[in-house]
Amino acid sequence: MAIGVALFVIVILVAAIWLIIEVKRVRHKVFAIFLIALILFTYISFSVVLKGKDINYGSVSGIVTAGKLYLSWLGSMFGNFKSMTTHAVELDWKSNETSEG
C-alpha cells in the first residue's frame, strides 16, 4: 500500500511539473504572437494612414510630420472606439418582445 501511495504522489508531481512547463511555453507563444500582430498592425496602419501624403522621409521634419499624422490618427481611432463602447453600454439591451400566453 505504501508503494502505491508513493507511486501516486510521484505521478502527481511529474504531471504538475509537466503542466507548469507547458503553461510557460504557451505563455511565451502567446506573447510572441501578440508582438507579431502588434508589429503587423503598426506597419499596415502606418502605410495606410500615410498613403497619398507627400512626406519626405529623408528629413527629420518629414519623419516628425509622419509621426504626428500617425499618432493623431491613432488617437482619433481610440477616441472613436471609446465613443462606440460608451454608446453600446448605454443602449437598452432588454428584449422588447412580449410572449402572449
Buried (B, 14 or more C-beta within 10 A) or exposed (E): EEEEEEEEEEEEEEEEEEEEEEEEEEEEEEEEEEEEEEEEEEEEBBEEBBEEEEBEEEEEEBEEBBEEBBEEBBEEEEEEEEEEEEEEEEEEEEEEEEEEE
